[in-house]
Amino acid sequence: MPIRNGKILFRFIFKILREKTGFFFVPFKSKYSIIIIIILFYLLLQLTSMINEHFFELDSLAFEMEPPLPSPLAATQCVALGDEILICGGFDNKNCYSYHCIKKEYKWVCSYPNEVNLKAHIVVKLAPKMSARTVSRKTTETTTMATLLSFGGSYRHHLSYHTLVMKYHSVWKKRTKGGHKNEWVSLRSRDVFGKKQQMDLLGARAWLGGANEDLLFVTRHPNNIDVIDINTFRYIDSIKHTRLPVSTENKVCFHCFVGLTCHQFILISDNESLLIEFDEINRIFFYHMLAQCPSFTSYLVYAYAYLSDYIFIFGGNDQNYNQTNDVIFSYSISLDLWKEYSTSQIPFFTRACAAVALTHTRPFSIHIFGGKDHINHSQNIHCNCR
């Protein structure tokens, strides 16, 4: 299979090797380093080919219906946590639930405060701050406890802003009287993302990164990427090249945004794809254009999931025809290659649904939740794609 954009691919693999192994601290210092890099490069390509053949052939994916959501949800936000998937509100629905993937049951977690208006909000799981005392309990705590951050709002669309956190303790563990209560609360500093700057966060996307996993990267309308310091919950202003190099027609809204490493991200919006690199020391962004998918021009509010080397995109709304489509796209990161699957396998409408990938299960799976049907009603659909 032909490899496109080999220079970017080589740089991407080389950087991962350096970050993960620390072996190539001084690149190309000797001919032996170059030989080893070439060998590892070849092995990675072979591994990618095996993954493509045995795990991610979309023609063999099966859609299995799971127990329906307790209430209809559209544009919900999902977070994987061990054997749980946390489902946090949606269009005009403030309820949050936990779905246990083994028990195949739901439990109510909490509701957003009454004054919060949920319209395409964002929820991310923050990295745990581990101390010497908690390191021994790391595995248990990180699969049953998490700090969630929720934010959203839009001056342009007259949507009120909110920025809330929840220290989540698993609802599947036995509780004692007077114990922890799961609830959304304001930041101690009372900061509200985007409110002062009157940003349009409708359909924005976010990913946690940085060397210490304490930087929140937010991509939003019209063509911006912002960085928020999670230690202070304040925007970092002294960053260069925060304007995304996309066309004027591309509004960067209800798009795809995933992190590859702590400093590398991929953004897909309309038919434009970008590899984004962030130099944390010098505080500057670098951009590289990736392969385009011409038939992806008019799709919005789709579900997407990042799994190993692939980004999967499920359905969405075709703006040209104002209708829900049943197309599945996959993008191979290492090969810089798109593939389109026109299929009728998806057993429900996919507009404004949400997807989350579970990487600790075998086989890997992607859970898809909610969405809106053909008459614009929220759905209680839950489907597992294997």
MITOR-261265 format. One line per 5 residues: number of its first residue (from 1); their letters; for each residue x, y, z of C-alpha. Coordinates in steps of 0.2 Angstrom, whole numbers, plus 5000, padded with zeros to 4 digits. Example, Ala and Ser with C-alpha at 12.3 -4.5 7.8 and 13.67 -1.06 7.14 Angstrom:
1> AS> 5062/4978/5039 ~ 5068/4995/5036 $
//
This chain:
1> MPIRN> 5000/5000/5000 ~ 5008/5017/4995 ~ 5014/5028/5009 ~ 5009/5046/5008 ~ 5018/5061/5016 $
6> GKILF> 5033/5050/5021 ~ 5043/5064/5029 ~ 5029/5068/5042 ~ 5027/5049/5045 ~ 5045/5047/5049 $
11> RFIFK> 5046/5062/5060 ~ 5031/5056/5069 ~ 5038/5038/5072 ~ 5055/5045/5077 ~ 5047/5057/5090 $
16> ILREK> 5037/5043/5098 ~ 5052/5032/5099 ~ 5062/5046/5107 ~ 5048/5050/5120 ~ 5044/5032/5124 $
21> TGFFF> 5061/5024/5125 ~ 5073/5039/5127 ~ 5085/5028/5116 ~ 5088/5040/5102 ~ 5093/5055/5113 $
26> VPFKS> 5105/5061/5100 ~ 5098/5058/5083 ~ 5109/5051/5069 ~ 5125/5052/5080 ~ 5132/5036/5072 $
31> KYSII> 5128/5025/5057 ~ 5122/5012/5069 ~ 5108/5023/5075 ~ 5102/5026/5058 ~ 5102/5007/5054 $
36> IIIIL> 5092/5004/5070 ~ 5080/5017/5066 ~ 5077/5010/5048 ~ 5075/4992/5056 ~ 5062/4999/5069 $
41> FYLLL> 5054/5009/5055 ~ 5051/4993/5045 ~ 5045/4983/5059 ~ 5032/4997/5063 ~ 5026/4996/5046 $
46> QLTSM> 5024/4978/5047 ~ 5015/4979/5063 ~ 5003/4992/5055 ~ 5000/4980/5041 ~ 4995/4966/5053 $
51> INEHF> 4984/4978/5063 ~ 4975/4983/5047 ~ 4973/4965/5042 ~ 4968/4957/5058 ~ 4959/4970/5069 $
56> FELDS> 4953/4985/5059 ~ 4945/4979/5043 ~ 4928/4988/5044 ~ 4919/4976/5033 ~ 4921/4963/5047 $
61> LAFEM> 4915/4975/5061 ~ 4899/4970/5070 ~ 4886/4982/5077 ~ 4879/4974/5093 ~ 4865/4983/5102 $
66> EPPLP> 4868/4986/5121 ~ 4855/4991/5134 ~ 4847/5007/5129 ~ 4851/5023/5138 ~ 4840/5027/5154 $
71> SPLAA> 4835/5043/5145 ~ 4837/5050/5127 ~ 4853/5060/5124 ~ 4860/5069/5109 ~ 4878/5077/5108 $
76> TQCVA> 4882/5069/5125 ~ 4900/5068/5131 ~ 4908/5051/5136 ~ 4923/5046/5146 ~ 4930/5029/5148 $
81> LGDEI> 4936/5024/5166 ~ 4941/5006/5169 ~ 4926/4995/5166 ~ 4914/5011/5166 ~ 4909/5023/5153 $
86> LICGG> 4903/5040/5161 ~ 4890/5048/5150 ~ 4888/5067/5154 ~ 4872/5076/5149 ~ 4867/5082/5132 $
91> FDNKN> 4855/5093/5123 ~ 4843/5099/5136 ~ 4847/5084/5147 ~ 4857/5087/5163 ~ 4858/5069/5168 $
96> CYSYH> 4874/5059/5170 ~ 4876/5041/5170 ~ 4889/5027/5172 ~ 4888/5012/5161 ~ 4896/4996/5167 $
101> CIKKE> 4903/4987/5152 ~ 4904/4970/5161 ~ 4887/4971/5170 ~ 4879/4979/5156 ~ 4869/4990/5168 $
106> YKWVC> 4867/5009/5171 ~ 4868/5019/5187 ~ 4863/5037/5189 ~ 4878/5048/5194 ~ 4871/5066/5196 $
111> SYPNE> 4863/5080/5187 ~ 4870/5096/5181 ~ 4865/5112/5191 ~ 4848/5119/5185 ~ 4856/5135/5179 $
116> VNLKA> 4868/5126/5166 ~ 4862/5126/5148 ~ 4869/5111/5139 ~ 4872/5114/5121 ~ 4886/5104/5113 $
121> HIVVK> 4897/5105/5129 ~ 4914/5097/5132 ~ 4919/5085/5145 ~ 4937/5079/5148 ~ 4945/5068/5161 $
126> LAPKM> 4960/5077/5170 ~ 4976/5067/5174 ~ 4977/5061/5192 ~ 4990/5070/5202 ~ 5000/5056/5210 $
131> SARTV> 5010/5058/5226 ~ 5022/5046/5234 ~ 5008/5041/5246 ~ 4996/5036/5232 ~ 5008/5028/5219 $
136> SRKTT> 5004/5011/5227 ~ 4986/5013/5224 ~ 4988/5020/5206 ~ 4979/5006/5197 ~ 4964/5005/5208 $
141> ETTTM> 4961/5024/5210 ~ 4963/5028/5192 ~ 4950/5015/5187 ~ 4937/5020/5200 ~ 4941/5038/5203 $
146> ATLLS> 4943/5053/5191 ~ 4942/5072/5190 ~ 4930/5078/5176 ~ 4930/5095/5169 ~ 4915/5101/5159 $
151> FGGSY> 4914/5118/5150 ~ 4904/5126/5136 ~ 4895/5142/5130 ~ 4894/5154/5116 ~ 4891/5172/5115 $
156> RHHLS> 4887/5171/5096 ~ 4873/5159/5099 ~ 4867/5167/5116 ~ 4872/5151/5126 ~ 4877/5154/5144 $
161> YHTLV> 4894/5149/5149 ~ 4899/5136/5162 ~ 4915/5128/5169 ~ 4912/5115/5182 ~ 4922/5100/5189 $
166> MKYHS> 4917/5084/5197 ~ 4928/5073/5208 ~ 4920/5056/5203 ~ 4920/5041/5214 ~ 4913/5025/5206 $
171> VWKKR> 4895/5022/5209 ~ 4898/5004/5208 ~ 4908/5003/5224 ~ 4900/5001/5241 ~ 4897/5018/5249 $
176> TKGGH> 4896/5022/5267 ~ 4885/5035/5275 ~ 4891/5052/5274 ~ 4903/5047/5261 ~ 4908/5056/5245 $
181> KNEWV> 4895/5064/5234 ~ 4897/5065/5215 ~ 4892/5083/5209 ~ 4896/5096/5197 ~ 4904/5112/5206 $
186> SLRSR> 4912/5128/5200 ~ 4930/5131/5200 ~ 4937/5138/5217 ~ 4944/5153/5207 ~ 4926/5155/5199 $
191> DVFGK> 4935/5156/5182 ~ 4923/5152/5167 ~ 4932/5147/5151 ~ 4928/5158/5136 ~ 4916/5170/5145 $
196> KQQMD> 4927/5185/5147 ~ 4934/5183/5129 ~ 4916/5180/5122 ~ 4922/5164/5113 ~ 4911/5153/5103 $
201> LLGAR> 4913/5135/5111 ~ 4898/5128/5103 ~ 4905/5112/5095 ~ 4922/5115/5101 ~ 4934/5100/5105 $
206> AWLGG> 4947/5097/5118 ~ 4961/5086/5123 ~ 4973/5085/5138 ~ 4992/5086/5134 ~ 5008/5093/5139 $
211> ANEDL> 5023/5085/5146 ~ 5015/5084/5163 ~ 4997/5082/5156 ~ 4992/5099/5163 ~ 4988/5108/5147 $
216> LFVTR> 4971/5108/5140 ~ 4971/5111/5121 ~ 4954/5117/5114 ~ 4950/5119/5096 ~ 4935/5130/5091 $
221> HPNNI> 4926/5141/5079 ~ 4931/5150/5069 ~ 4949/5144/5067 ~ 4958/5144/5084 ~ 4967/5133/5096 $
226> DVIDI> 4969/5138/5114 ~ 4979/5132/5128 ~ 4973/5132/5146 ~ 4985/5128/5161 ~ 4975/5116/5171 $
231> NTFRY> 4985/5121/5187 ~ 4978/5138/5187 ~ 4963/5135/5175 ~ 4969/5151/5165 ~ 4972/5153/5147 $
236> IDSIK> 4990/5155/5142 ~ 4992/5170/5131 ~ 5010/5170/5126 ~ 5008/5156/5113 ~ 5012/5159/5094 $
241> HTRLP> 5003/5153/5079 ~ 4986/5149/5087 ~ 4977/5152/5071 ~ 4973/5135/5062 ~ 4979/5136/5044 $
246> VSTEN> 4962/5130/5037 ~ 4951/5138/5023 ~ 4939/5152/5026 ~ 4925/5140/5023 ~ 4930/5129/5036 $
251> KVCFH> 4922/5134/5053 ~ 4931/5121/5064 ~ 4915/5117/5073 ~ 4908/5099/5078 ~ 4924/5092/5071 $
256> CFVGL> 4937/5079/5076 ~ 4952/5082/5087 ~ 4962/5069/5095 ~ 4979/5068/5104 ~ 4993/5056/5097 $
261> TCHQF> 5006/5061/5110 ~ 5008/5074/5124 ~ 5013/5087/5110 ~ 5005/5080/5094 ~ 4987/5081/5089 $
266> ILISD> 4976/5078/5073 ~ 4962/5089/5068 ~ 4949/5084/5055 ~ 4937/5097/5050 ~ 4927/5097/5033 $
271> NESLL> 4939/5089/5021 ~ 4955/5096/5029 ~ 4966/5087/5041 ~ 4981/5094/5051 ~ 4995/5086/5061 $
276> IEFDE> 4998/5099/5075 ~ 5014/5099/5085 ~ 5016/5110/5100 ~ 5034/5116/5106 ~ 5030/5118/5125 $
281> INRIF> 5047/5126/5129 ~ 5046/5139/5116 ~ 5027/5140/5116 ~ 5023/5139/5098 ~ 5012/5128/5086 $
286> FYHML> 5018/5120/5070 ~ 5006/5113/5057 ~ 5007/5100/5043 ~ 4994/5096/5030 ~ 4988/5078/5029 $
291> AQCPS> 4979/5069/5016 ~ 4961/5075/5012 ~ 4945/5066/5011 ~ 4935/5075/4997 ~ 4919/5067/5001 $
296> FTSYL> 4920/5072/5019 ~ 4917/5091/5015 ~ 4900/5094/5022 ~ 4899/5082/5037 ~ 4896/5088/5055 $
301> VYAYA> 4890/5082/5072 ~ 4897/5065/5069 ~ 4904/5052/5081 ~ 4923/5049/5081 ~ 4935/5038/5091 $
306> YLSDY> 4954/5036/5091 ~ 4959/5018/5092 ~ 4978/5013/5090 ~ 4983/5019/5073 ~ 4966/5023/5067 $
311> IFIFG> 4953/5037/5068 ~ 4935/5031/5065 ~ 4921/5043/5060 ~ 4903/5037/5061 ~ 4889/5045/5051 $
316> GNDQN> 4884/5063/5055 ~ 4874/5075/5046 ~ 4877/5080/5028 ~ 4875/5098/5027 ~ 4873/5098/5008 $
321> YNQTN> 4857/5088/5008 ~ 4852/5091/5026 ~ 4851/5073/5030 ~ 4859/5060/5041 ~ 4871/5048/5032 $
326> DVIFS> 4876/5030/5036 ~ 4894/5032/5029 ~ 4909/5026/5040 ~ 4926/5034/5037 ~ 4943/5028/5043 $
331> YSISL> 4959/5037/5043 ~ 4976/5028/5045 ~ 4988/5039/5054 ~ 5004/5030/5050 ~ 4999/5028/5031 $
336> DLWKE> 4991/5045/5030 ~ 4977/5036/5021 ~ 4958/5038/5021 ~ 4945/5025/5017 ~ 4926/5027/5015 $
341> YSTSQ> 4914/5013/5018 ~ 4896/5016/5011 ~ 4887/5004/5022 ~ 4869/5001/5029 ~ 4877/4991/5044 $
346> IPFFT> 4874/5005/5056 ~ 4857/5001/5064 ~ 4852/5018/5070 ~ 4853/5037/5065 ~ 4871/5044/5068 $
351> RACAA> 4868/5063/5069 ~ 4874/5070/5086 ~ 4879/5054/5093 ~ 4895/5051/5103 ~ 4908/5037/5103 $
356> VALTH> 4921/5031/5115 ~ 4935/5018/5112 ~ 4939/5005/5125 ~ 4957/5000/5122 ~ 4959/4988/5138 $
361> TRPFS> 4947/4975/5131 ~ 4950/4961/5119 ~ 4944/4963/5105 ~ 4945/4982/5105 ~ 4928/4990/5105 $
366> IHIFG> 4919/5007/5101 ~ 4903/5011/5111 ~ 4891/5023/5102 ~ 4878/5033/5112 ~ 4862/5043/5108 $
371> GKDHI> 4860/5055/5094 ~ 4845/5062/5085 ~ 4833/5053/5073 ~ 4825/5058/5057 ~ 4813/5069/5066 $
376> NHSQN> 4826/5078/5076 ~ 4821/5069/5092 ~ 4835/5063/5104 ~ 4838/5044/5105 ~ 4842/5032/5119 $
381> IHCNC> 4852/5021/5107 ~ 4868/5012/5114 ~ 4878/5002/5101 ~ 4894/4992/5103 ~ 4905/4991/5087 $
386> R> 4918/4977/5088 $
//
